[in-house]
């Protein structure tokens, strides 16, 4: 081999290890629908715990964690061991909905985490995404009640399949998608910072609670009694909005009185993320249907419904899915769920969340562009605003999605990964591994403040 050929070969090999090269190739291979690489422009080489290393050997503190999927962080040794155990056991990786000893153990354990240790519930294994579980929940509610309407809420996110998109609040992905599911009625969802009724505080929560009650009971409301109400107890993509307990309790009371099934979407907020096993537990309620995905599979694709038995109206085979028997996901899911419960991770998350929220509120005092800090546990959001412009009648500054995007970019440049959400992407969202350490949270705070300054956000 000549020196020139050798150098050209080495240059070609080196080029393949750059982020830019991999991103360019991804753009060639994949549809325009790809999203995360546009905001986080790197190619991942390896990951461990709360840290990601790219192909150029740059290190990032990951406060996204697969949009909340990786409850135990990247490549937790117990999770990896559970995968190896399945691989060497001879168990098939694909079983449709046929049972196995592993599925049996996973099912029993998952049920034990549901309200009343799952005695009133059964499980329905769905296709591998949360959206498919939402589809199943909507269908079984319609089948049980014989009614066709669904009530959802502004800011809610439930997936991108046809029915799930129909009950999702964000209008952007609905553009040019005609003929979405009919009889979906959207109602305002409480917002701690921007009350949709322009009232705010406890008065706003009381008014929204009354509004829902009156809509269902008013014979002139124009809305037929629905089959179900679907909501998130903490909205994630909608901007990290926790539902007030009193509002959730009123919705539960009214839906029970009228035979309307209450579907709680716990895909992102479930499994210790908010400081309790499920986010709805903060209000002390029991849903009729619980939608579970993300963390329930321990990092691998799995989606499951917790369905009260009295509402199990299915006939055999009326909602199927080839990959509902993902044995590897049941192994990693079982390991994850046991770890979360045995190590009392929810308690740790609740304490860390309060500490971190307090630190962020202190940061907010120095940086007026942080208009609001909210959330529960390690599901937190910071709404970015324009402090130089006029406040509204509730004292809120206009949202600033552009600066929020710039801060996200500067975070990435400083080795910090986080996501945005909310109206116009104005909310910076934190969804780190639930095992993130206090020292790593201090690193987050340091990197985040550096990113604020790099984005031109001025302190006072």
C-alpha positions as CSV (number, residue, x, y, z in Angstrom):
1,X,0.0,0.0,0.0
2,X,1.4,3.4,-1.0
3,X,1.8,6.2,1.6
4,X,-0.9,8.2,-0.2
5,X,-3.4,5.3,-0.2
6,X,-2.6,4.7,3.4
7,X,-3.3,8.3,4.3
8,X,-6.5,8.4,2.3
9,X,-7.7,5.3,4.0
10,X,-6.9,6.7,7.5
11,X,-8.6,9.9,6.6
12,X,-11.8,8.1,5.5
13,X,-11.8,6.0,8.7
14,X,-11.3,9.1,10.7
15,X,-14.1,10.9,8.9
16,X,-16.6,8.2,9.8
17,X,-16.0,8.9,13.5
18,X,-17.2,12.5,13.4
19,X,-20.7,13.5,14.5
20,X,-21.1,15.5,11.3
21,X,-20.5,12.5,9.1
22,X,-22.9,10.3,10.9
23,X,-25.6,13.0,10.9
24,X,-25.1,13.6,7.1
25,X,-25.5,9.8,6.5
26,X,-28.6,9.7,8.7
27,X,-30.1,12.5,6.7
28,X,-29.5,10.4,3.5
29,X,-31.0,7.3,5.1
30,X,-34.0,8.6,7.0
31,X,-37.2,10.6,6.4
32,X,-37.6,14.2,7.2
33,X,-39.7,13.1,10.2
34,X,-36.5,12.6,12.4
35,X,-36.5,15.2,15.2
36,X,-34.0,14.7,18.0
37,X,-30.9,14.8,15.8
38,X,-31.9,18.3,14.7
39,X,-31.8,19.5,18.3
40,X,-29.0,17.2,19.6
41,X,-26.6,16.9,16.7
42,X,-24.4,14.0,17.7
43,X,-23.9,10.3,17.2
44,X,-23.8,8.2,20.3
45,X,-20.9,5.8,20.9
46,X,-21.7,4.6,24.4
47,X,-23.5,5.5,27.5
48,X,-23.4,4.7,31.2
49,X,-25.6,5.9,34.1
50,X,-26.5,9.5,33.5
51,X,-23.7,10.1,30.9
52,X,-23.5,9.7,27.1
53,X,-20.3,9.7,25.1
54,X,-20.4,10.6,21.4
55,X,-18.2,9.3,18.6
56,X,-15.8,12.2,19.1
57,X,-15.4,11.2,22.8
58,X,-17.4,14.2,24.1
59,X,-19.3,13.6,27.3
60,X,-22.8,14.8,28.1
61,X,-24.9,14.7,31.2
62,X,-28.2,13.2,30.0
63,X,-31.2,14.9,31.5
64,X,-33.5,13.4,28.9
65,X,-33.0,9.6,29.5
66,X,-34.9,8.4,26.5
67,X,-37.8,10.9,27.2
68,X,-38.1,9.2,30.6
69,X,-37.7,5.7,29.4
70,X,-34.4,4.9,31.2
71,X,-35.5,5.1,34.8
72,X,-32.3,3.4,36.0
73,X,-30.1,5.3,33.5
74,X,-28.1,3.9,30.7
75,X,-26.8,0.3,30.8
76,X,-27.5,-0.4,34.5
77,X,-25.7,-3.6,35.4
78,X,-28.8,-5.3,36.7
79,X,-30.7,-4.5,33.5
80,X,-27.8,-5.8,31.4
81,X,-27.6,-9.0,33.5
82,X,-31.4,-9.6,33.0
83,X,-30.9,-9.4,29.2
84,X,-28.0,-11.9,29.4
85,X,-30.0,-14.2,31.6
86,X,-32.8,-14.4,29.0
87,X,-30.4,-14.9,26.1
88,X,-28.7,-17.8,27.8
89,X,-31.9,-19.3,29.2
90,X,-33.3,-20.7,25.9
91,X,-36.5,-18.7,26.2
92,X,-37.8,-17.4,22.9
93,X,-37.5,-13.7,22.4
94,X,-40.9,-13.5,20.7
95,X,-44.1,-15.2,22.0
96,X,-47.1,-13.2,20.7
97,X,-49.4,-13.3,23.7
98,X,-48.4,-16.8,24.8
99,X,-47.3,-16.9,28.4
100,X,-43.9,-17.9,29.9
101,X,-42.6,-18.2,33.4
102,X,-41.0,-14.8,32.9
103,X,-44.2,-13.1,31.7
104,X,-46.0,-14.7,34.6
105,X,-43.6,-13.2,37.1
106,X,-43.6,-9.8,35.4
107,X,-47.4,-9.7,35.3
108,X,-47.8,-10.6,39.0
109,X,-45.3,-8.0,40.0
110,X,-46.7,-5.2,37.8
111,X,-50.2,-5.9,39.1
112,X,-48.9,-5.7,42.7
113,X,-47.9,-2.0,42.0
114,X,-51.3,-0.9,40.9
115,X,-53.9,0.5,43.3
116,X,-55.1,-2.0,45.8
117,X,-52.2,-4.3,44.8
118,X,-54.0,-4.8,41.5
119,X,-56.8,-6.9,42.9
120,X,-59.4,-5.1,40.8
121,X,-57.2,-4.9,37.7
122,X,-56.1,-7.1,34.8
123,X,-53.3,-6.4,32.3
124,X,-53.5,-6.0,28.6
125,X,-50.3,-6.3,26.7
126,X,-50.3,-4.0,23.6
127,X,-48.0,-3.2,20.8
128,X,-44.6,-1.8,21.9
129,X,-45.5,1.9,22.0
130,X,-47.5,4.0,24.4
131,X,-49.6,5.2,21.5
132,X,-50.9,1.7,20.8
133,X,-51.8,1.4,24.5
134,X,-53.8,4.6,24.2
135,X,-55.5,3.3,21.1
136,X,-56.5,0.1,23.1
137,X,-57.7,2.2,26.0
138,X,-60.0,4.3,23.8
139,X,-61.3,1.3,22.0
140,X,-62.2,-0.7,25.1
141,X,-63.8,2.3,26.7
142,X,-66.1,2.7,23.7
143,X,-66.8,-1.0,23.6
144,X,-67.7,-1.2,27.3
145,X,-69.9,2.0,27.3
146,X,-71.4,1.8,23.8
147,X,-70.6,5.5,23.5
148,X,-68.3,7.2,21.1
149,X,-67.1,10.5,22.5
150,X,-63.8,11.2,24.3
151,X,-62.9,14.2,26.4
152,X,-59.3,15.2,26.4
153,X,-57.4,18.3,27.5
154,X,-55.4,21.2,26.0
155,X,-51.7,20.5,26.3
156,X,-52.2,16.8,26.5
157,X,-49.9,14.4,24.6
158,X,-50.9,10.8,24.0
159,X,-49.1,9.7,20.9
160,X,-49.0,10.1,17.1
161,X,-51.1,7.2,15.8
162,X,-54.5,8.2,14.5
163,X,-56.7,7.9,17.6
164,X,-53.9,9.0,19.9
165,X,-53.2,12.1,17.8
166,X,-56.9,12.9,17.9
167,X,-56.8,13.3,21.7
168,X,-53.4,15.1,21.6
169,X,-53.6,18.9,22.1
170,X,-50.7,20.0,20.0
171,X,-52.0,21.3,16.6
172,X,-48.8,21.1,14.6
173,X,-48.7,17.4,13.9
174,X,-52.4,17.5,13.0
175,X,-51.9,19.9,10.1
176,X,-53.1,18.4,6.8
177,X,-54.2,15.2,8.6
178,X,-57.9,15.2,7.8
179,X,-60.6,12.9,9.2
180,X,-59.2,12.5,12.7
181,X,-61.3,10.6,15.2
182,X,-64.7,12.3,15.6
183,X,-66.4,13.4,18.9
184,X,-63.2,14.4,20.7
185,X,-64.0,17.3,23.0
186,X,-61.0,19.3,24.4
187,X,-61.3,21.1,27.7
188,X,-58.8,23.5,29.4
189,X,-56.2,21.9,31.6
190,X,-55.1,23.7,34.8
191,X,-51.9,25.6,34.4
192,X,-50.0,26.7,37.5
193,X,-48.4,29.7,35.7
194,X,-50.8,30.5,32.8
195,X,-54.4,29.8,33.9
196,X,-56.4,29.1,30.8
197,X,-59.3,31.0,32.3
198,X,-57.2,34.0,33.2
199,X,-58.0,33.6,36.9
200,X,-55.1,31.7,38.5
201,X,-54.5,30.2,41.9
202,X,-57.1,28.2,43.8
203,X,-59.9,30.2,42.2
204,X,-58.8,29.1,38.8
205,X,-58.6,25.5,39.9
206,X,-62.1,25.7,41.4
207,X,-63.5,27.3,38.3
208,X,-62.0,24.6,36.0
209,X,-63.4,21.9,38.3
210,X,-66.8,23.4,38.2
211,X,-66.5,23.8,34.4
212,X,-66.0,20.1,33.9
213,X,-68.7,19.1,36.3
214,X,-71.2,21.5,34.7
215,X,-70.3,20.3,31.1
216,X,-71.1,16.7,32.0
217,X,-74.3,17.6,33.9
218,X,-75.7,20.4,31.8
219,X,-78.3,19.0,29.4
220,X,-77.7,22.0,27.1
221,X,-73.9,21.6,27.0
222,X,-74.0,20.3,23.5
223,X,-71.6,17.5,24.5
224,X,-73.0,14.0,24.6
225,X,-71.9,11.9,27.5
226,X,-68.5,10.5,26.5
227,X,-67.1,7.0,26.8
228,X,-64.0,8.2,28.5
229,X,-61.9,11.0,29.8
230,X,-58.2,10.8,29.1
231,X,-55.5,12.9,30.7
232,X,-52.0,13.0,32.2
233,X,-51.7,13.6,35.9
234,X,-48.6,15.6,35.0
235,X,-48.5,16.8,31.4
236,X,-45.0,16.1,29.9
237,X,-44.8,17.3,26.4
238,X,-47.4,20.0,27.2
239,X,-44.9,21.8,29.4
240,X,-44.6,19.9,32.7
241,X,-48.0,20.8,34.2
242,X,-49.0,18.9,37.3
243,X,-52.7,18.5,37.8
244,X,-54.0,20.0,41.0
245,X,-55.2,17.3,43.4
246,X,-58.6,18.9,43.9
247,X,-59.3,19.1,40.1
248,X,-58.3,15.5,39.6
249,X,-60.5,14.4,42.5
250,X,-63.5,16.3,41.0
251,X,-63.0,14.7,37.6
252,X,-62.8,11.2,39.2
253,X,-66.0,11.9,41.2
254,X,-68.0,13.1,38.2
255,X,-66.8,10.3,35.9
256,X,-67.7,7.7,38.4
257,X,-71.2,9.2,38.9
258,X,-71.8,9.1,35.2
259,X,-70.2,5.8,34.2
260,X,-67.5,7.5,32.2
261,X,-64.2,5.7,32.2
262,X,-61.2,7.6,33.5
263,X,-58.0,6.8,31.5
264,X,-54.8,8.1,33.1
265,X,-51.8,8.2,30.8
266,X,-48.8,7.4,32.9
267,X,-46.5,6.7,30.0
268,X,-44.0,9.4,30.9
269,X,-44.9,10.2,34.6
270,X,-45.2,6.6,35.9
271,X,-42.9,4.5,37.9
272,X,-41.4,6.8,40.5
273,X,-40.7,9.7,38.1
274,X,-42.8,12.2,40.2
275,X,-41.8,10.9,43.6
276,X,-44.6,8.3,43.7
277,X,-45.0,5.1,41.8
278,X,-47.7,6.7,39.7
279,X,-48.5,10.5,39.3
280,X,-52.2,10.0,40.0
281,X,-51.3,8.8,43.5
282,X,-50.6,12.5,44.4
283,X,-54.4,13.0,44.2
284,X,-55.3,9.7,45.9
285,X,-57.5,8.5,43.1
286,X,-57.9,5.2,41.2
287,X,-58.2,5.3,37.4
288,X,-60.3,2.9,35.5
289,X,-57.5,2.4,32.9
290,X,-53.8,3.1,33.4
291,X,-51.7,3.5,30.3
292,X,-48.1,2.4,30.9
293,X,-45.0,2.3,28.6
294,X,-41.5,3.8,28.6
295,X,-40.0,2.9,32.0
296,X,-42.3,-0.2,32.4
297,X,-40.0,-2.0,29.9
298,X,-36.8,-1.1,31.6
299,X,-35.5,0.6,28.5
300,X,-36.9,-1.8,25.9
301,X,-40.2,-1.5,24.0
302,X,-43.2,-2.5,26.0
303,X,-46.7,-1.1,26.5
304,X,-49.3,-2.3,29.0
305,X,-52.8,-1.3,30.2
306,X,-53.9,-1.7,33.7
307,X,-57.6,-2.3,33.2
308,X,-60.3,-2.7,35.9
309,X,-61.8,-6.1,35.3
310,X,-65.3,-4.8,35.3
311,X,-64.5,-2.8,32.1
312,X,-62.7,-5.7,30.3
313,X,-65.1,-5.8,27.4
314,X,-62.8,-7.4,24.9
315,X,-63.5,-10.5,22.8
316,X,-60.5,-12.7,22.1
317,X,-58.3,-11.2,19.4
318,X,-60.1,-7.8,19.2
319,X,-56.9,-5.9,19.8
320,X,-53.7,-7.6,18.9
321,X,-50.1,-6.8,18.3
322,X,-47.2,-8.9,17.1
323,X,-44.7,-7.7,19.6
324,X,-46.8,-7.7,22.8
325,X,-44.8,-10.7,23.9
326,X,-41.4,-9.0,24.1
327,X,-39.6,-11.3,26.6
328,X,-36.4,-9.2,26.8
329,X,-38.5,-6.1,27.7
330,X,-40.4,-8.1,30.4
331,X,-37.0,-9.1,31.9
332,X,-35.6,-5.6,31.9
333,X,-39.0,-4.3,33.0
334,X,-39.2,-6.7,35.9
335,X,-35.7,-5.9,37.0
336,X,-36.4,-2.1,36.8
337,X,-39.7,-2.3,38.7
338,X,-38.2,-4.4,41.5
339,X,-35.2,-2.1,41.8
340,X,-37.5,1.0,42.0
341,X,-39.6,-0.6,44.8
342,X,-36.9,-2.4,46.8
343,X,-34.6,0.6,46.8
344,X,-37.5,3.0,47.6
345,X,-36.4,5.1,44.6
346,X,-39.6,7.2,44.7
347,X,-38.6,8.6,48.1
348,X,-35.2,9.5,46.9
349,X,-36.7,11.2,43.8
350,X,-39.2,13.2,45.8
351,X,-36.4,14.5,48.1
352,X,-34.1,15.3,45.2
353,X,-36.9,16.9,43.2
354,X,-37.7,19.3,46.0
355,X,-34.0,20.2,46.5
356,X,-33.5,20.8,42.8
357,X,-36.7,22.8,42.4
358,X,-35.5,25.0,45.3
359,X,-32.1,25.5,43.6
360,X,-33.8,26.3,40.3
361,X,-36.1,28.9,42.0
362,X,-33.0,30.5,43.5
363,X,-31.5,30.6,40.0
364,X,-34.8,32.1,38.8
365,X,-34.3,35.1,41.2
366,X,-31.0,35.9,39.4
367,X,-32.3,35.2,35.9
368,X,-35.7,36.8,35.2
369,X,-35.9,35.0,31.8
370,X,-36.8,31.9,33.9
371,X,-40.5,32.8,34.3
372,X,-41.6,29.7,36.2
373,X,-40.2,26.6,37.8
374,X,-42.6,23.6,38.2
375,X,-43.1,19.9,38.3
376,X,-42.8,16.9,40.6
377,X,-39.9,14.7,41.5
378,X,-37.5,14.4,38.6
379,X,-40.0,15.7,36.1
380,X,-39.4,19.4,36.1
381,X,-39.9,22.3,33.8
382,X,-38.6,25.9,33.4
383,X,-40.7,28.2,31.4
384,X,-38.6,30.8,29.6
385,X,-40.1,34.3,29.1
386,X,-39.4,37.8,27.9
387,X,-38.8,39.8,31.1
388,X,-38.3,43.0,29.2
389,X,-41.9,43.0,27.8
390,X,-45.2,43.9,29.5
391,X,-46.7,41.4,32.0
392,X,-50.3,40.2,31.5
393,X,-53.0,40.8,34.1
394,X,-51.8,37.8,36.1
395,X,-48.2,39.0,36.2
396,X,-46.9,36.6,33.6
397,X,-44.4,37.7,30.9
398,X,-44.7,36.5,27.3
399,X,-43.2,33.1,26.6
400,X,-40.0,33.0,24.7
401,X,-39.6,29.8,22.6
402,X,-36.7,31.2,20.6
403,X,-34.5,31.8,23.7
404,X,-35.6,28.5,25.1
405,X,-34.3,26.8,21.9
406,X,-31.0,28.8,22.2
407,X,-30.5,27.7,25.8
408,X,-31.1,24.1,24.8
409,X,-28.5,24.5,22.1
410,X,-26.0,26.1,24.5
411,X,-26.7,23.4,27.1
412,X,-25.7,20.8,24.4
413,X,-22.5,22.7,23.6
414,X,-21.7,22.7,27.4
415,X,-22.3,18.9,27.6
416,X,-25.8,18.9,28.9
417,X,-28.8,17.2,27.2
418,X,-32.3,18.3,28.0
419,X,-35.6,18.7,26.1
420,X,-38.1,21.4,25.4
421,X,-41.9,21.3,25.5
422,X,-44.9,23.5,26.1
423,X,-46.5,26.1,23.9
424,X,-43.9,27.0,21.2
425,X,-41.3,25.0,23.0
426,X,-40.8,27.6,25.7
427,X,-40.4,25.1,28.5
428,X,-37.0,23.4,29.2
429,X,-37.7,19.9,30.6
430,X,-35.7,17.7,32.9
431,X,-36.2,13.9,32.8
432,X,-32.9,12.5,34.0
433,X,-32.2,9.0,35.3
434,X,-34.0,8.4,38.6
435,X,-30.6,7.3,39.9
436,X,-28.9,10.6,39.2
437,X,-26.7,11.5,42.1
438,X,-26.6,14.7,44.1
439,X,-23.2,15.5,42.7
440,X,-24.5,15.1,39.2
441,X,-27.3,17.4,39.9
442,X,-24.8,20.0,41.1
443,X,-23.0,19.5,37.7
444,X,-26.3,20.0,36.0
445,X,-26.8,23.3,37.8
446,X,-23.3,24.5,36.9
447,X,-23.7,23.5,33.2
448,X,-27.1,25.0,33.0
449,X,-26.0,28.4,34.4
450,X,-23.1,28.4,31.9
451,X,-25.6,27.8,29.1
452,X,-27.8,30.6,30.3
453,X,-24.9,33.0,30.1
454,X,-23.7,31.7,26.8
455,X,-27.3,32.2,25.4
456,X,-27.1,35.9,26.4
457,X,-29.5,35.5,29.3
458,X,-28.7,38.4,31.6
459,X,-28.6,38.0,35.4
460,X,-29.8,40.7,37.8
